[in-house]
Amino acid sequence: MMSLAVLAVSALLLALLITPACRILCRRYGWVDHPNPRKLHRDPIPRTGGIAIFLGYAAALTLLRFSPLAASSPLAAAAQRIWTVLPAVLVAFATGLLDDLIDLKPWMKVIGQVLAAVLVCVSGVQIRGLAGYPLGGDWWQVPLTVFWLVGCANAFNLIDGVDGLAAGVGLFAAATAFLSALLTGNHALALVTAPLLGALLGFLPFNFSPASIFMGDCGSNTVGFLLGCFAVIWSQKSATLLGMTAPLIALAIPLLDTSLAIARRFLRQQDIFGADRGHIHHRLLSRGFTPRRVAYVLYASAGLLACLSILLTAGACGGGLVLIAFCIIVWLSIQYLGYEEFDSARRIVFGGVFRRILNADLSVRQLENAIKSARSVDECWAVIQSSGRSLGLSHAAMLVHGRTFTAQFLDPETAGECWSLTVPLNGAGAVRLRIPFRPGRPSLSAAPLATSLRTVLAPKLETFRPKRSSSQPRAGTPARSSPARISLLR
């Protein structure tokens, strides 16, 4: 226990001493984070505070490695093993530092993170199974561990958007892992978490709102990577499947934020690696919270999740109840944050919108196939006329080659207000449709139908164009088709 106290206090004192020096160094060399529309600060702030965290962490382990306490401590065997993890942590730190200084491309940053994760696997820290039982062969252990560690490193990078947030959440996660190590007698886990706990405690006073220094990518990358390693070491000693979820709950805030960001950007067809203002802390800020209150709210959330994680580790109550409570908390939190993407997805999938869209798409596809098989203008019109009701049309008219076709599918009084859609057919004529306007129950998206008529019907009608007689004068310039027009008719 004395060795753990020495580790934590050494890292704390080193971080307190190094952080001010690091702040001066950053200002001298211009390593600052400049304000922009996405940032909350108004003045340039030093951004490589992760140097103090890494040096405090690594120096504390180094002091223990060569201290007489290590030889007489029951942690001696664990210390010898953990020493081999430091090169991987150095690579993770160096990757983040390069990103701070020269702004690496996303793929370059991922390569550095993968290299660090592979070095961890070589040192023996790997996900080997679930609840103590190996799953399959050894081939999946390294890629699964690499995926986990890279994900954790990037997750902490994403939540580092409010003063003190990443450092505080990391502090709670490290404290949770440390307490779990003491409860379960996991010496290796206790050894690696104690110095990070001290380093974050020493750095947080300089990083809390209003921050005088940011941890930067070198800090968030290092902290996230270390906490990912802690979770692997933690899970290796878990005797049950429920016990293995304890590390996930301890890291729930950054992991949830990352998962939500990926899901949101996927639904919006945005770049997964792009930046936006939809993270958890951004949503809280949009609700009127100050940066300091955002930090307090997420600290409280991290503390609550830490308690659930400790309960799972200690087995003090039913693990199933803890998981149910965790799921309820996550669901309520997402509802409170009010993500429009997920609300729209829910309405589409469970509100019947998906089936209406599917039926409309099938109707358009059937229309296309029938038009392709048509052998005359009259058959083309017959296809439109027979598909009118399934397409949800109120009225349709086709003007082509001097001929006019019309059909009424719904009584005008019954149809009510209608959208008017005019689709030019590349000089062959035009199709004019009226679609009932039904708020909350759209019968058809105008764009797919207009595109289908434009790309399938227009070329087909060109093949049926009447041949010009030799005595008929030739037109000077063919009429240029105009884009489809939509208007609201009463």
Secondary structure, 3 states (H helix, E strand, C coil): CHHHHHHHHHHHHHHHHHHHHHHHHHHHHCCEECCCCCCCCCCCEECCCHHHHHHHHHHHHHHHHCCHHHHHCCCHHHHHHHHHHHHHHHHHHHHHHHHHHHCCCHHHHHHHHHHHHHHHHHCCCCCCEECCEECCCCCCHHHHHHHHHHHHHHHHHHHCCCCCHHHHHHHHHHHHHHHHHHHHCCHHHHHHHHHHHHHHHHHHHHHCCCCCCCCHHHHHHHHHHHHHHHHHHHHHCCCCHHHHHHHHHHCHHHHHHHHHHHHHHHHCCCCCCCCCCCCHHHHHHHCCCCHHHHHHHHHHHHHHHHHHHHHHHHCCCCHHHHHHHHHHHHHHHHHHHCCHHHHHHHHHHHCCHHHHHHHHHHHHHHHHHHHHHCCCHHHHHHHHHHHCCCCCCCEEEEEECCEEEEEECCCHHHHCCEEEEEEECCCCEEEEEEEECCCCCCCCCHHHHHHHHHHHHHHHHHCCCCCCCCCCCCCCCCCCCCCCEEEEEC
